[in-house]
């Protein structure tokens, strides 16, 4: 039905039931939020794995090393000069950046003379006057690291560098029977894994430098006694020197010392 009141036209609508009754059409309920905020994108990883609070980090030569000293603290990883049969105290040490408290660690010492130990702190005495290469194998459950330290037993004194390997150095020599004054020098360096340079001084003004431990052949111009020196170097410089007297004589009188 359409009505007009002189200023406005209004149309009323009524739905009629076929059985005679009527049912009004209700006005639709207005949307209280015509511009709803869309649902946020779900977190693709709602439960990320947390970083373990006890994470150890990485053991390196910059943060783990071997410490040792005698009872009087007159020799240590910083100062040579420990005596034969003197009891030394060894311990695993760390620099800033690593701590053994981060996890359970296992320790295995090899003192280079057949003796071993399996604790963080231990003691040992060396029987001979020489340089021993001590190794310490450490495991924290996820990494195995080997620390190394040269221990000089004898009268050598002076500063040393923790972790530096000090090899045993020597050489032998043989003469060629048919060629007077000609000798072959064979170095014996153990361990030689860190050695980068072998410097020879044959005592007659002649010198040579090699980058391997190869034999050196040298011919002297005169007979006589010569002091031959072999110095080995690592990446930090000269590490050890061995000197030997060589007597250069005619073949029937040859001798060495």
C-alpha positions in Angstrom: 0.0 0.0 0.0 1.3 3.5 -0.9 0.4 6.6 1.0 1.0 10.3 0.4 0.6 13.0 3.0 1.3 16.0 0.9 5.1 16.0 1.4 6.2 12.4 1.5 5.3 9.2 -0.2 5.5 6.0 1.9 5.1 2.4 0.8 4.1 -0.3 3.3 4.7 -4.0 2.5 2.8 -6.9 4.1 3.4 -10.6 3.3 0.0 -12.5 3.1 -0.2 -16.1 4.2 -2.1 -18.4 1.8 -4.2 -19.7 4.7 -5.4 -16.2 5.5 -2.9 -15.3 8.2 -0.2 -12.6 7.8 3.4 -12.7 8.8 5.4 -9.4 9.0 8.8 -9.3 7.5 11.2 -8.2 10.3 13.8 -5.6 9.6 17.3 -7.1 9.4 19.6 -6.7 12.4 22.2 -4.2 11.5 25.9 -5.3 11.6 27.4 -3.7 14.7 30.9 -3.7 13.0 30.6 -3.1 9.3 34.3 -3.2 8.8 35.6 -6.2 11.0 39.3 -6.7 11.6 40.5 -9.8 9.8 41.9 -12.7 11.8 45.6 -12.4 12.2 47.9 -14.9 10.3 48.7 -17.7 12.8 52.3 -18.1 14.0 53.8 -20.8 11.7 56.0 -22.0 14.6 54.0 -21.4 17.8 56.4 -23.5 19.9 60.0 -22.8 18.8 62.7 -24.8 20.3 64.5 -22.7 22.9 68.3 -22.3 23.0 69.5 -24.5 25.8 70.6 -22.3 28.7 73.6 -24.5 29.3 75.0 -24.2 25.7 78.8 -24.4 25.9 79.9 -22.7 22.7 83.1 -23.9 20.9 86.3 -25.0 22.5 89.4 -23.6 20.7 93.1 -22.9 21.3 92.0 -19.3 22.1 89.9 -20.3 25.2 91.1 -23.7 26.4 94.7 -24.5 27.4 96.9 -26.6 29.7 98.3 -25.1 32.9 101.0 -26.6 35.0 103.6 -25.6 37.7 105.9 -27.1 40.3 105.5 -26.7 44.0 107.7 -23.6 44.2 106.0 -22.0 41.1 109.4 -21.5 39.6 108.4 -23.3 36.3 105.0 -23.3 34.6 103.4 -23.1 31.2 104.9 -19.6 31.0 108.5 -20.4 32.3 110.7 -23.3 31.3 113.1 -25.0 33.7 111.2 -27.8 35.5 113.5 -30.5 37.0 113.8 -34.2 36.3 111.6 -36.3 38.7 110.0 -33.1 40.0 106.3 -33.4 40.7 104.2 -31.1 38.5 100.6 -30.1 39.0 98.5 -30.1 35.8 95.1 -28.6 35.2 92.7 -27.8 32.4 92.3 -24.0 32.1 90.0 -21.6 30.2 90.1 -18.1 29.0 87.1 -15.7 28.9 84.5 -17.1 26.6 84.3 -20.7 27.8 83.6 -22.4 31.1 83.8 -26.0 32.1 80.6 -25.4 34.2 78.5 -25.3 31.0 78.2 -29.1 30.9 79.8 -32.3 32.1 83.3 -32.7 30.6 85.6 -35.7 30.4 89.4 -35.2 30.4 92.2 -37.5 29.2 95.8 -36.6 29.7 98.7 -38.1 27.7 102.1 -37.0 29.1 104.2 -38.1 26.2 106.1 -40.7 28.2 103.5 -43.5 28.3 101.7 -42.1 31.4 98.0 -41.0 31.3 95.3 -39.6 33.6 91.6 -39.1 33.4 90.8 -36.1 35.6 90.6 -32.4 35.2 93.4 -31.8 37.7 96.4 -34.3 38.0 100.1 -34.5 38.8 103.0 -36.1 37.0 106.8 -36.2 37.2 109.1 -36.7 34.1 112.1 -39.0 34.3 114.4 -37.6 31.6 115.9 -34.3 30.6 114.1 -33.5 27.4 111.0 -31.8 26.0 107.7 -33.6 26.5 104.6 -32.9 24.4 101.6 -33.2 26.7 98.1 -33.5 25.2 94.8 -33.2 26.9 91.6 -34.5 25.2 88.4 -32.8 26.4 84.8 -33.8 25.5 81.7 -31.9 26.5 79.2 -34.2 24.9 79.0 -32.4 21.6 82.6 -31.6 20.8 86.1 -33.1 21.3 89.0 -30.8 21.6 92.7 -31.6 22.0 95.0 -29.1 23.9 98.7 -29.4 23.6 101.6 -28.0 25.6 105.4 -28.5 25.5 107.0 -29.2 28.9 110.8 -28.6 29.0 112.5 -30.7 31.6 116.1 -29.5 32.2 117.9 -26.3 32.7 116.4 -24.2 29.9 114.8 -21.1 31.3 112.9 -18.2 29.8 109.4 -17.3 28.7 107.3 -19.8 26.6 104.0 -19.6 24.9 101.1 -21.8 26.3 100.0 -24.3 23.8 103.2 -24.1 21.7 104.6 -27.5 20.7 108.4 -27.9 21.4 109.8 -30.7 19.2 112.9 -32.8 19.8 115.5 -31.8 17.3 118.7 -33.6 16.1 120.4 -34.6 12.9 122.7 -37.3 11.7 125.4 -37.1 9.0 126.9 -39.5 6.5 129.9 -39.1 4.2 130.3 -40.2 0.6 133.3 -42.5 0.5 134.3 -41.6 -3.1 133.9 -37.8 -2.7 136.0 -36.2 -0.1 134.5 -33.4 2.0 130.9 -34.2 0.8 128.3 -35.0 3.5 124.6 -35.7 3.8 122.8 -34.2 6.8 119.5 -35.9 7.8 117.3 -34.0 10.3 115.3 -35.7 13.0 112.5 -33.5 14.3 109.6 -34.9 16.3 106.9 -33.9 16.2 107.4 -31.9 13.0 103.7 -31.1 12.3 104.0 -27.4 13.3 107.5 -26.8 11.8 107.5 -24.5 8.7 111.3 -23.8 8.3 114.5 -25.8 8.7 117.6 -23.4 8.8 121.1 -25.0 8.5 124.4 -23.4 9.3 127.2 -25.7 8.2 129.9 -23.9 10.2 132.0 -22.8 7.3 130.1 -19.7 6.3 127.6 -21.6 4.2 123.9 -21.6 5.2 120.7 -22.8 3.7 117.0 -22.8 4.5 114.4 -25.5 3.6 110.7 -25.6 4.0 110.7 -29.4 4.5 112.7 -31.8 6.6 114.5 -33.1 3.5 118.2 -34.2 3.7 120.8 -31.6 2.9 124.0 -32.3 1.0 126.9 -30.1 1.7 130.5 -30.1 0.5 133.3 -28.5 2.5 136.2 -26.8 0.8 138.7 -27.6 3.6 139.3 -30.3 6.1 138.8 -29.4 9.7 136.3 -29.2 12.6 133.0 -27.4 12.0 130.0 -26.6 14.3 126.8 -27.4 12.4 123.5 -26.0 13.7 120.0 -26.8 12.7 117.2 -24.4 13.9 113.6 -25.1 13.3 110.8 -22.6 13.2 107.0 -22.6 13.5 104.5 -19.8 12.7 105.7 -17.9 15.8 109.4 -18.0 14.9 112.4 -20.1 16.0 111.4 -22.8 18.4 114.5 -25.0 18.9 118.1 -25.4 17.9 120.4 -28.4 17.8 124.2 -28.1 17.4 126.7 -30.7 16.6 130.5 -30.8 16.0 131.5 -32.3 12.7 135.1 -33.3 11.8 135.8 -33.2 8.1 138.8 -35.5 7.3 140.2 -37.5 4.5 138.2 -40.8 3.9 140.7 -43.0 5.8 140.5 -40.8 8.9 136.9 -39.6 9.0 135.2 -39.1 12.3 132.3 -37.3 13.8 131.3 -36.1 17.2 
